[in-house]
Amino acid sequence: MLKCMDRSSIKFDWNRARAFLVTAEEGSLSAAARALGMAQPTLGRQVSALEEELGVVLFERVGRGLTLTPSGEQLLEHVRKMGDAATAMSLKSFGQSQVIEGKVRLAVSEVFAAFTLPPILAKLRQIHAGIEIDVITSTQASDLLRREADIAIRYFHPKEPDLIAKKITNAAARLYATPEYLKKIGNPQLPYDLRNADFISTDNSGALLKGLNGMGLNLTEKNFPIYTPNWLVMWEYVKQ
């Protein structure tokens, strides 16, 4: 037996569903509005229209944020699948297009944005003049999960299973200090000689400490008295 569907009876607004999806993922209307690049009142009206259309309440307000109701949690699973399908279709059509254009949000570290990225973007703009680049200086993998960026260049492999990672190059790392500071700590010649040196780090997870000790240094957490997530700030501290 064949079941026929009256397609003319299907009424669905993807913009409303997308507004619901991003709001659920961001946790608030203000954050979702920023992620989508639209006014918060407009986003709120789209979510309210979807609730009215479905006849259910999708969110409950908790403090300054929003939490999903049971009905919202059920709908989220289906809308996520729709979002994945829409993304796949968009990528497919993008790959077949002869013209590359549009806005891309690129998340990179401050140092990469300041010293490596400028000539790359200049060349890219010469080849594809229709591309607009939003450079976001950040080092968090969550940028992509929260849809704050489309592409992120990182110095580590992301652990999130939903992210697609590709190695683009090898990057060398070195230790730097002023001649005055090296003289102050006895002009170290061997890795072990740095056991009493002070290090300024952009990592507070212990990964740098473990990596340096694996290279023959004999360091503890006391060797890292200053931490900053900003590479440019770190460089200025090292100069002192």
N, C-alpha and C positions, 0 to 999 in steps of 0.2 A: 504494500500500500504506500502510495506517495502522499506526503503531506505538503500541501501548498501553503505558501506564506504570502500574505498581502503586503508587499513591500511598501505600498503607498501609506500604510498605517504606521510605519516606523518613523518616529520623530525623535531625533537625537541631536544634541548640540555638543560637539566636541570641546568647544571653548569652555563650557560650563564644567565638563568632566575634567579638563586639564586644570581649571582653577581649583577644583576639589582635590585633585591629585597632588598638586604642588603645595597647597595649604596643609594637607595631611602630612606631607614629608617635611615641610619647614616648621610646622607647629604653631604658626601664627599667621594672621592675614598680612601684617606688615612685612614679615620676612618673605612670604610668598609673593607679595606685590613687587618687592625688590628683585626677586629671582626672575620674575616674568617681565619686568620692566613696564609695569602698568600702575595706575593709581589704585590705592587701597580701596576706596569706595567702589570703584568699578569691579574689582575682584570680589568684594563682599557681595555685590548685587548678583554676580554670576553664581556664587555659591548658594545664596538664598534662593535664586531662581531654580537651581537644580533640586534643592530640598523641597520647594513647592511643587515642582514637576513630579517628583517621586513620592511626595506625601510622607516624608520621613525627616527626622532631625539627624543630621550627619555629624555635628560637632557640639561639644559642650565647652563652655568657657571655664578655664581653670587659671585663676590669677590673670596674668597678661597673655597667657597662651590658650591654645585650643587642644582638646583631646577628642578622639573619635568616639562616637556612640557605637553600640553593637551593630546598628544598621550601617554606620559609616565604615566599620571594619570589614563588614561583608562586601560592601561596594568597592572598597579600596583594592581588594584582590583582583576584581574584574577590570577596574580602570587601569591598574598597573599593567595588565596584559595588553590592554589597548594602547597604552603609552609605549610599551616595548615594540608593538607592531607598527605604530606610527613612526617611531624612531628608525626601525629597520627599513621601512618604506622610504623615508627621507634620505637615509644613507645610500640606498640603492639608486634612487633617482639622482642624487648628488654625484655619485660615481659615474653615471652615464652622461652627465651634462658636459657640454663643451666649454661652458663658461663657469669659472669659479668666482663666486661673489657672495656677499653677505657678511654678517658680523660674527666674529669668533672671540670668545673670552678665553684668554691664555693666562694661566696661573704659573708664576715662576718666582724664584727667590730674588731678593733685592739686588744681589751681586750679579746674577745672571741677567736681570732686566737692565742694569746699568752698564755692564761692560761686554756682554756677549750678544745680547739680543738686538741692539740697534742696527748693525750692518745686515743682520739676517732679515729683519723686517723691511729695511730699505730695498734689498734685493727682491723680496717677496712682493712688495708694492709695485716694483717695476714690471714684474711678470704678470701679476694678477691685480690690476688697479681697482677691481671691484670689491676687494676684501677689506673689511674694517676690523682692526684688532683692538680689543680692550685688554690691556696688560694689567693683571692683578698681581701685586707683590704679596705672596703668601707661601707658606711651606707645609700646609696641611692637606692630607689626602681627602679630608671631608669636603673640600671645595667642590669636588666633582659629585660626590654623593648628594650634596645639598643643591646641586645644579647652579652653584655660584660661578663655575667655570666649565668650559667645554673640553679644554685640554690642559693638562698640568705637566710640567717638566720637573721631575724630582730626582734626588740623588739616592733614592731607596726604592725597593720594589713594594708596591702597595699590597696589603694583606686582604683588602676587601674583595670578595669573590666576584662582585658585579662590575669591577673595573677591568678594562683591557689595557695591559701594559706592554710596551715594546722598548727594548734597549736601543738607544740611538748612538751612543758613543761611550768611550771610556774617559773618565775625568780624573786627572792626577790631583793629589792633595799633598800639601807640604806644611811644615812647621815654620813659623816666622817669628822673629823677635828683633828688637833694635840692637845695634852693636853695644850700646851702653848697658842694656839689660844682660846681654850675654857675658859681658865683662864682670858685671855685678855678681853673677852666679858662678864665676870661675871659668868662663870660656869652655863650656862642655864640648867634648870631642866624641863621646860614645853615648848611645842611648841611655845607659845606666846613669850617666852624669846628670841627666835631667830629673833625677828623682826628687830634687828639692825645688824645681822650677814651678812657677805659677802659670796655669793655662787658662785662657779665656775661651769658652766654648759656646756654640749655638745649639748644643745637644745636652739635654738634662735627663736622658733615658739611661745613661750608662754605656751606650753603644760605643761612643768615642773612647772612653776609658778602657773598655775591653779591647778595642781595636789597637790602641797604642801599646797596651801591655803585650798584646800578641806580636808586636813588632820589636819587642825587647826592652821596652821601657818598664820601669818599676814604679807605677803611680798608684795613688789612692784618691778618694773623693776630695781629700784635703788639697790636692794639687789643682783643683778647679774652683777657686774662690769667687769667680765672676761668671755669670751666665747671662746671655742675651739671645733672643731668637732672631735678632737683626744682624746680618753679616756686616753691613757697613758700620754699624755701631761697634761691633767686635774689632774691626780693623782700626778704628780710632783709638780704642782702648789699648791695643797692642803697641801703638806708636808712643805711648806714654812711658 
